[in-house]
Amino acid sequence: PSHSLQAKQNIVTCKDTLCGSLHWPGNHPCETPDEQCDYEVQYADHGSSMGVLVKDSFPLRFINGSIVGPRLTF
């Protein structure tokens, strides 16, 4: 992946277990543990996706008025 892709907030770093599990069984090459976690995926239809893993929360309001804010990584 290109290092020109720079997420500014909520980045997943190389030391995060999510980054390690994405690159399992190999090691993700990082210069420092605090570096962003890049990814590249090749699909069976020969398409691909590349980018930077980020975490964010999505507040959801239920009809009873309660709110939850699950943290998702994408």
Order of alpha helices (4+ residues) and beta strands (2+ residues): alpha-beta-beta-beta-beta-beta-beta
